[in-house]
Each structure stands twice: as structure tokens, then as C-alpha cells.
Amino acid sequence: MKTEAGEKAFDCVRWTRRTRDSISAEIRDMSRDELGRWFEDRRPTDPFLAELFDRREAPAGDRGLAPVAGGRGAALPS
């Protein structure tokens, strides 16, 4: 969304790239154990986000058998 001056009030793409680059630089040289501790230290407090954070694998279901757009019924690659 742009303001009357033509500038974006919030640039989501710029924010996402800066955040990603900052996190990547911070964790670049971490071992697997250090990375695990880093994630644990940042555990979300929101119940919905905490549930997603705690998942160790994708939910069960027929995700690999979903039809391709266009109705051809072909399976998606897994």
C-alpha cells in the first residue's frame, strides 16, 4: 500500500530479505547442536505458533496424491 507521497508504508519484501539475511549471518557457523539451542531459545509463546514449532514432521494425509491444477488428477511429486 502506498501513501500519498508514493512511498510504501511498509515494504514486506525488503523486511523479509533483511530479516532472512540477518538470521543467516547469525547462524552461519553454528553446529547442529548450537542451532538446536538457538531455535529452542526462540520458541514462540503464541499457542498456534508453538504448535507449528513443535511439529517434527508433516501432518499425515494424502498430500502426495493431490490432483494437479487443471483437473488432470495426476499425483504431485513427493
Buried (B, 14 or more C-beta within 10 A) or exposed (E): EEEEEEEEEEEEEEEEEEEEEEEEEEEEEEEEEEEEEEEEEEEEEEEEEEEEEEEEEEEEEEEEEEEEEEEEEEEEEE
